[in-house]
Amino acid sequence: MNILNTTEMEKITGGNAWICLVVAAVIVFLSGVIEGITNPERCNNIETN
C-alpha cells in the first residue's frame, strides 16, 4: 500500500456522481414537501360525479 502525500491526494477525482444524485434526491423530496404544504389534496383524488 502506498502512502499518498497531499498533492497526490488532491489529484484524485471521483465521487461526483453520488454527490449529484444525493443533491437531486434532496431537491425532489423538498419540492414534494413544499407542494404538499401549499396544495394539500387527498391521495385518492377520484371524482364522484
mmCIF file of the N, C-alpha and C atoms, coordinates in Angstrom:
data_MODEL
# 
_entry.id   MODEL 
# 
loop_
_atom_site.group_PDB 
_atom_site.id 
_atom_site.type_symbol 
_atom_site.label_atom_id 
_atom_site.label_alt_id 
_atom_site.label_comp_id 
_atom_site.label_asym_id 
_atom_site.label_entity_id 
_atom_site.label_seq_id 
_atom_site.pdbx_PDB_ins_code 
_atom_site.Cartn_x 
_atom_site.Cartn_y 
_atom_site.Cartn_z 
_atom_site.occupancy 
_atom_site.B_iso_or_equiv 
_atom_site.pdbx_formal_charge 
_atom_site.auth_seq_id 
_atom_site.auth_comp_id 
_atom_site.auth_asym_id 
_atom_site.auth_atom_id 
_atom_site.pdbx_PDB_model_num 
ATOM 1   N N  . MET A 1 1  ? 0.850   -1.159 0.000   1.00 0.00 ? 1  MET A N  1 
ATOM 2   C CA . MET A 1 1  ? 0.000   0.000  0.000   1.00 0.00 ? 1  MET A CA 1 
ATOM 3   C C  . MET A 1 1  ? 0.902   1.230  0.000   1.00 0.00 ? 1  MET A C  1 
ATOM 4   N N  . ASN A 1 2  ? 0.593   2.195  -0.870  1.00 0.00 ? 2  ASN A N  1 
ATOM 5   C CA . ASN A 1 2  ? 1.368   3.426  -0.932  1.00 0.00 ? 2  ASN A CA 1 
ATOM 6   C C  . ASN A 1 2  ? 0.746   4.493  -0.048  1.00 0.00 ? 2  ASN A C  1 
ATOM 7   N N  . ILE A 1 3  ? 1.587   5.278  0.559   1.00 0.00 ? 3  ILE A N  1 
ATOM 8   C CA . ILE A 1 3  ? 1.134   6.418  1.346   1.00 0.00 ? 3  ILE A CA 1 
ATOM 9   C C  . ILE A 1 3  ? 1.161   7.638  0.433   1.00 0.00 ? 3  ILE A C  1 
ATOM 10  N N  . LEU A 1 4  ? 0.010   8.283  0.298   1.00 0.00 ? 4  LEU A N  1 
ATOM 11  C CA . LEU A 1 4  ? -0.109  9.436  -0.587  1.00 0.00 ? 4  LEU A CA 1 
ATOM 12  C C  . LEU A 1 4  ? 0.158   10.724 0.186   1.00 0.00 ? 4  LEU A C  1 
ATOM 13  N N  . ASN A 1 5  ? 0.846   11.636 -0.477  1.00 0.00 ? 5  ASN A N  1 
ATOM 14  C CA . ASN A 1 5  ? 1.013   12.942 0.155   1.00 0.00 ? 5  ASN A CA 1 
ATOM 15  C C  . ASN A 1 5  ? -0.129  13.858 -0.285  1.00 0.00 ? 5  ASN A C  1 
ATOM 16  N N  . THR A 1 6  ? -0.122  15.088 0.161   1.00 0.00 ? 6  THR A N  1 
ATOM 17  C CA . THR A 1 6  ? -1.242  15.996 -0.069  1.00 0.00 ? 6  THR A CA 1 
ATOM 18  C C  . THR A 1 6  ? -1.448  16.290 -1.550  1.00 0.00 ? 6  THR A C  1 
ATOM 19  N N  . THR A 1 7  ? -0.390  16.508 -2.302  1.00 0.00 ? 7  THR A N  1 
ATOM 20  C CA . THR A 1 7  ? -0.554  16.836 -3.725  1.00 0.00 ? 7  THR A CA 1 
ATOM 21  C C  . THR A 1 7  ? -1.097  15.663 -4.512  1.00 0.00 ? 7  THR A C  1 
ATOM 22  N N  . GLU A 1 8  ? -0.695  14.459 -4.163  1.00 0.00 ? 8  GLU A N  1 
ATOM 23  C CA . GLU A 1 8  ? -1.229  13.280 -4.838  1.00 0.00 ? 8  GLU A CA 1 
ATOM 24  C C  . GLU A 1 8  ? -2.698  13.065 -4.497  1.00 0.00 ? 8  GLU A C  1 
ATOM 25  N N  . MET A 1 9  ? -3.079  13.371 -3.282  1.00 0.00 ? 9  MET A N  1 
ATOM 26  C CA . MET A 1 9  ? -4.469  13.210 -2.877  1.00 0.00 ? 9  MET A CA 1 
ATOM 27  C C  . MET A 1 9  ? -5.363  14.224 -3.577  1.00 0.00 ? 9  MET A C  1 
ATOM 28  N N  . GLU A 1 10 ? -4.869  15.419 -3.823  1.00 0.00 ? 10 GLU A N  1 
ATOM 29  C CA . GLU A 1 10 ? -5.671  16.438 -4.490  1.00 0.00 ? 10 GLU A CA 1 
ATOM 30  C C  . GLU A 1 10 ? -5.897  16.108 -5.965  1.00 0.00 ? 10 GLU A C  1 
ATOM 31  N N  . LYS A 1 11 ? -5.062  15.271 -6.559  1.00 0.00 ? 11 LYS A N  1 
ATOM 32  C CA . LYS A 1 11 ? -5.208  14.902 -7.960  1.00 0.00 ? 11 LYS A CA 1 
ATOM 33  C C  . LYS A 1 11 ? -6.250  13.811 -8.179  1.00 0.00 ? 11 LYS A C  1 
ATOM 34  N N  . ILE A 1 12 ? -6.664  13.146 -7.115  1.00 0.00 ? 12 ILE A N  1 
ATOM 35  C CA . ILE A 1 12 ? -7.630  12.058 -7.224  1.00 0.00 ? 12 ILE A CA 1 
ATOM 36  C C  . ILE A 1 12 ? -9.013  12.653 -7.439  1.00 0.00 ? 12 ILE A C  1 
ATOM 37  N N  . THR A 1 13 ? -9.709  12.173 -8.478  1.00 0.00 ? 13 THR A N  1 
ATOM 38  C CA . THR A 1 13 ? -11.071 12.638 -8.742  1.00 0.00 ? 13 THR A CA 1 
ATOM 39  C C  . THR A 1 13 ? -12.022 11.455 -8.625  1.00 0.00 ? 13 THR A C  1 
ATOM 40  N N  . GLY A 1 14 ? -13.268 11.752 -8.455  1.00 0.00 ? 14 GLY A N  1 
ATOM 41  C CA . GLY A 1 14 ? -14.281 10.710 -8.366  1.00 0.00 ? 14 GLY A CA 1 
ATOM 42  C C  . GLY A 1 14 ? -15.312 11.041 -7.322  1.00 0.00 ? 14 GLY A C  1 
ATOM 43  N N  . GLY A 1 15 ? -16.416 10.339 -7.339  1.00 0.00 ? 15 GLY A N  1 
ATOM 44  C CA . GLY A 1 15 ? -17.470 10.547 -6.370  1.00 0.00 ? 15 GLY A CA 1 
ATOM 45  C C  . GLY A 1 15 ? -18.435 11.650 -6.742  1.00 0.00 ? 15 GLY A C  1 
ATOM 46  N N  . ASN A 1 16 ? -18.226 12.280 -7.876  1.00 0.00 ? 16 ASN A N  1 
ATOM 47  C CA . ASN A 1 16 ? -19.089 13.388 -8.258  1.00 0.00 ? 16 ASN A CA 1 
ATOM 48  C C  . ASN A 1 16 ? -20.495 12.911 -8.575  1.00 0.00 ? 16 ASN A C  1 
ATOM 49  N N  . ALA A 1 17 ? -20.647 11.742 -9.125  1.00 0.00 ? 17 ALA A N  1 
ATOM 50  C CA . ALA A 1 17 ? -21.969 11.233 -9.485  1.00 0.00 ? 17 ALA A CA 1 
ATOM 51  C C  . ALA A 1 17 ? -22.821 11.018 -8.238  1.00 0.00 ? 17 ALA A C  1 
ATOM 52  N N  . TRP A 1 18 ? -22.242 10.493 -7.180  1.00 0.00 ? 18 TRP A N  1 
ATOM 53  C CA . TRP A 1 18 ? -23.011 10.273 -5.951  1.00 0.00 ? 18 TRP A CA 1 
ATOM 54  C C  . TRP A 1 18 ? -23.459 11.580 -5.342  1.00 0.00 ? 18 TRP A C  1 
ATOM 55  N N  . ILE A 1 19 ? -22.600 12.583 -5.381  1.00 0.00 ? 19 ILE A N  1 
ATOM 56  C CA . ILE A 1 19 ? -22.965 13.889 -4.831  1.00 0.00 ? 19 ILE A CA 1 
ATOM 57  C C  . ILE A 1 19 ? -24.129 14.473 -5.623  1.00 0.00 ? 19 ILE A C  1 
ATOM 58  N N  . CYS A 1 20 ? -24.071 14.370 -6.944  1.00 0.00 ? 20 CYS A N  1 
ATOM 59  C CA . CYS A 1 20 ? -25.149 14.885 -7.789  1.00 0.00 ? 20 CYS A CA 1 
ATOM 60  C C  . CYS A 1 20 ? -26.457 14.144 -7.526  1.00 0.00 ? 20 CYS A C  1 
ATOM 61  N N  . LEU A 1 21 ? -26.400 12.838 -7.354  1.00 0.00 ? 21 LEU A N  1 
ATOM 62  C CA . LEU A 1 21 ? -27.607 12.068 -7.081  1.00 0.00 ? 21 LEU A CA 1 
ATOM 63  C C  . LEU A 1 21 ? -28.225 12.435 -5.732  1.00 0.00 ? 21 LEU A C  1 
ATOM 64  N N  . VAL A 1 22 ? -27.401 12.629 -4.739  1.00 0.00 ? 22 VAL A N  1 
ATOM 65  C CA . VAL A 1 22 ? -27.906 12.995 -3.413  1.00 0.00 ? 22 VAL A CA 1 
ATOM 66  C C  . VAL A 1 22 ? -28.544 14.377 -3.461  1.00 0.00 ? 22 VAL A C  1 
ATOM 67  N N  . VAL A 1 23 ? -27.891 15.327 -4.125  1.00 0.00 ? 23 VAL A N  1 
ATOM 68  C CA . VAL A 1 23 ? -28.442 16.677 -4.233  1.00 0.00 ? 23 VAL A CA 1 
ATOM 69  C C  . VAL A 1 23 ? -29.769 16.652 -4.986  1.00 0.00 ? 23 VAL A C  1 
ATOM 70  N N  . ALA A 1 24 ? -29.855 15.889 -6.071  1.00 0.00 ? 24 ALA A N  1 
ATOM 71  C CA . ALA A 1 24 ? -31.099 15.785 -6.835  1.00 0.00 ? 24 ALA A CA 1 
ATOM 72  C C  . ALA A 1 24 ? -32.205 15.153 -5.995  1.00 0.00 ? 24 ALA A C  1 
ATOM 73  N N  . ALA A 1 25 ? -31.876 14.124 -5.223  1.00 0.00 ? 25 ALA A N  1 
ATOM 74  C CA . ALA A 1 25 ? -32.874 13.470 -4.377  1.00 0.00 ? 25 ALA A CA 1 
ATOM 75  C C  . ALA A 1 25 ? -33.400 14.417 -3.309  1.00 0.00 ? 25 ALA A C  1 
ATOM 76  N N  . VAL A 1 26 ? -32.525 15.216 -2.732  1.00 0.00 ? 26 VAL A N  1 
ATOM 77  C CA . VAL A 1 26 ? -32.949 16.181 -1.711  1.00 0.00 ? 26 VAL A CA 1 
ATOM 78  C C  . VAL A 1 26 ? -33.861 17.244 -2.329  1.00 0.00 ? 26 VAL A C  1 
ATOM 79  N N  . ILE A 1 27 ? -33.512 17.716 -3.529  1.00 0.00 ? 27 ILE A N  1 
ATOM 80  C CA . ILE A 1 27 ? -34.337 18.724 -4.194  1.00 0.00 ? 27 ILE A CA 1 
ATOM 81  C C  . ILE A 1 27 ? -35.726 18.172 -4.519  1.00 0.00 ? 27 ILE A C  1 
ATOM 82  N N  . VAL A 1 28 ? -35.780 16.940 -5.022  1.00 0.00 ? 28 VAL A N  1 
ATOM 83  C CA . VAL A 1 28 ? -37.072 16.324 -5.349  1.00 0.00 ? 28 VAL A CA 1 
ATOM 84  C C  . VAL A 1 28 ? -37.904 16.130 -4.085  1.00 0.00 ? 28 VAL A C  1 
ATOM 85  N N  . PHE A 1 29 ? -37.282 15.673 -3.014  1.00 0.00 ? 29 PHE A N  1 
ATOM 86  C CA . PHE A 1 29 ? -38.012 15.457 -1.763  1.00 0.00 ? 29 PHE A CA 1 
ATOM 87  C C  . PHE A 1 29 ? -38.552 16.766 -1.206  1.00 0.00 ? 29 PHE A C  1 
ATOM 88  N N  . LEU A 1 30 ? -37.709 17.794 -1.171  1.00 0.00 ? 30 LEU A N  1 
ATOM 89  C CA . LEU A 1 30 ? -38.150 19.079 -0.631  1.00 0.00 ? 30 LEU A CA 1 
ATOM 90  C C  . LEU A 1 30 ? -39.229 19.719 -1.492  1.00 0.00 ? 30 LEU A C  1 
ATOM 91  N N  . SER A 1 31 ? -39.145 19.568 -2.802  1.00 0.00 ? 31 SER A N  1 
ATOM 92  C CA . SER A 1 31 ? -40.200 20.121 -3.650  1.00 0.00 ? 31 SER A CA 1 
ATOM 93  C C  . SER A 1 31 ? -41.525 19.406 -3.405  1.00 0.00 ? 31 SER A C  1 
ATOM 94  N N  . GLY A 1 32 ? -41.489 18.112 -3.146  1.00 0.00 ? 32 GLY A N  1 
ATOM 95  C CA . GLY A 1 32 ? -42.701 17.379 -2.798  1.00 0.00 ? 32 GLY A CA 1 
ATOM 96  C C  . GLY A 1 32 ? -43.283 17.824 -1.472  1.00 0.00 ? 32 GLY A C  1 
ATOM 97  N N  . VAL A 1 33 ? -42.431 18.070 -0.497  1.00 0.00 ? 33 VAL A N  1 
ATOM 98  C CA . VAL A 1 33 ? -42.901 18.547 0.805   1.00 0.00 ? 33 VAL A CA 1 
ATOM 99  C C  . VAL A 1 33 ? -43.538 19.922 0.665   1.00 0.00 ? 33 VAL A C  1 
ATOM 100 N N  . ILE A 1 34 ? -42.887 20.813 -0.069  1.00 0.00 ? 34 ILE A N  1 
ATOM 101 C CA . ILE A 1 34 ? -43.422 22.169 -0.246  1.00 0.00 ? 34 ILE A CA 1 
ATOM 102 C C  . ILE A 1 34 ? -44.738 22.130 -1.019  1.00 0.00 ? 34 ILE A C  1 
ATOM 103 N N  . GLU A 1 35 ? -44.825 21.275 -2.041  1.00 0.00 ? 35 GLU A N  1 
ATOM 104 C CA . GLU A 1 35 ? -46.079 21.162 -2.788  1.00 0.00 ? 35 GLU A CA 1 
ATOM 105 C C  . GLU A 1 35 ? -47.188 20.610 -1.904  1.00 0.00 ? 35 GLU A C  1 
ATOM 106 N N  . GLY A 1 36 ? -46.859 19.654 -1.061  1.00 0.00 ? 36 GLY A N  1 
ATOM 107 C CA . GLY A 1 36 ? -47.861 19.092 -0.163  1.00 0.00 ? 36 GLY A CA 1 
ATOM 108 C C  . GLY A 1 36 ? -48.360 20.094 0.855   1.00 0.00 ? 36 GLY A C  1 
ATOM 109 N N  . ILE A 1 37 ? -47.511 21.003 1.277   1.00 0.00 ? 37 ILE A N  1 
ATOM 110 C CA . ILE A 1 37 ? -47.919 22.031 2.244   1.00 0.00 ? 37 ILE A CA 1 
ATOM 111 C C  . ILE A 1 37 ? -48.763 23.100 1.557   1.00 0.00 ? 37 ILE A C  1 
ATOM 112 N N  . THR A 1 38 ? -48.350 23.521 0.371   1.00 0.00 ? 38 THR A N  1 
ATOM 113 C CA . THR A 1 38 ? -49.051 24.615 -0.301  1.00 0.00 ? 38 THR A CA 1 
ATOM 114 C C  . THR A 1 38 ? -50.290 24.165 -1.049  1.00 0.00 ? 38 THR A C  1 
ATOM 115 N N  . ASN A 1 39 ? -50.382 22.900 -1.460  1.00 0.00 ? 39 ASN A N  1 
ATOM 116 C CA . ASN A 1 39 ? -51.518 22.411 -2.232  1.00 0.00 ? 39 ASN A CA 1 
ATOM 117 C C  . ASN A 1 39 ? -51.968 21.058 -1.678  1.00 0.00 ? 39 ASN A C  1 
ATOM 118 N N  . PRO A 1 40 ? -52.544 21.044 -0.482  1.00 0.00 ? 40 PRO A N  1 
ATOM 119 C CA . PRO A 1 40 ? -52.915 19.757 0.115   1.00 0.00 ? 40 PRO A CA 1 
ATOM 120 C C  . PRO A 1 40 ? -54.145 19.158 -0.574  1.00 0.00 ? 40 PRO A C  1 
ATOM 121 N N  . GLU A 1 41 ? -53.994 17.976 -1.121  1.00 0.00 ? 41 GLU A N  1 
ATOM 122 C CA . GLU A 1 41 ? -55.092 17.231 -1.726  1.00 0.00 ? 41 GLU A CA 1 
ATOM 123 C C  . GLU A 1 41 ? -55.027 15.797 -1.234  1.00 0.00 ? 41 GLU A C  1 
ATOM 124 N N  . ARG A 1 42 ? -56.146 15.130 -1.326  1.00 0.00 ? 42 ARG A N  1 
ATOM 125 C CA . ARG A 1 42 ? -56.159 13.723 -0.922  1.00 0.00 ? 42 ARG A CA 1 
ATOM 126 C C  . ARG A 1 42 ? -55.442 12.883 -1.953  1.00 0.00 ? 42 ARG A C  1 
ATOM 127 N N  . CYS A 1 43 ? -54.903 11.760 -1.531  1.00 0.00 ? 43 CYS A N  1 
ATOM 128 C CA . CYS A 1 43 ? -54.180 10.879 -2.447  1.00 0.00 ? 43 CYS A CA 1 
ATOM 129 C C  . CYS A 1 43 ? -55.119 10.205 -3.434  1.00 0.00 ? 43 CYS A C  1 
ATOM 130 N N  . ASN A 1 44 ? -56.313 9.808  -2.981  1.00 0.00 ? 44 ASN A N  1 
ATOM 131 C CA . ASN A 1 44 ? -57.286 9.181  -3.886  1.00 0.00 ? 44 ASN A CA 1 
ATOM 132 C C  . ASN A 1 44 ? -58.205 10.275 -4.422  1.00 0.00 ? 44 ASN A C  1 
ATOM 133 N N  . ASN A 1 45 ? -57.754 10.978 -5.419  1.00 0.00 ? 45 ASN A N  1 
ATOM 134 C CA . ASN A 1 45 ? -58.428 12.146 -5.959  1.00 0.00 ? 45 ASN A CA 1 
ATOM 135 C C  . ASN A 1 45 ? -59.422 11.721 -7.041  1.00 0.00 ? 45 ASN A C  1 
ATOM 136 N N  . ILE A 1 46 ? -60.430 10.898 -6.664  1.00 0.00 ? 46 ILE A N  1 
ATOM 137 C CA . ILE A 1 46 ? -61.396 10.359 -7.625  1.00 0.00 ? 46 ILE A CA 1 
ATOM 138 C C  . ILE A 1 46 ? -62.650 11.233 -7.579  1.00 0.00 ? 46 ILE A C  1 
ATOM 139 N N  . GLU A 1 47 ? -63.090 11.651 -8.765  1.00 0.00 ? 47 GLU A N  1 
ATOM 140 C CA . GLU A 1 47 ? -64.321 12.450 -8.854  1.00 0.00 ? 47 GLU A CA 1 
ATOM 141 C C  . GLU A 1 47 ? -65.528 11.518 -8.683  1.00 0.00 ? 47 GLU A C  1 
ATOM 142 N N  . THR A 1 48 ? -66.519 11.935 -7.926  1.00 0.00 ? 48 THR A N  1 
ATOM 143 C CA . THR A 1 48 ? -67.695 11.097 -7.675  1.00 0.00 ? 48 THR A CA 1 
ATOM 144 C C  . THR A 1 48 ? -68.932 11.631 -8.402  1.00 0.00 ? 48 THR A C  1 
ATOM 145 N N  . ASN A 1 49 ? -68.779 12.413 -9.425  1.00 0.00 ? 49 ASN A N  1 
ATOM 146 C CA . ASN A 1 49 ? -69.922 12.967 -10.164 1.00 0.00 ? 49 ASN A CA 1 
ATOM 147 C C  . ASN A 1 49 ? -70.463 11.983 -11.145 1.00 0.00 ? 49 ASN A C  1 
# 
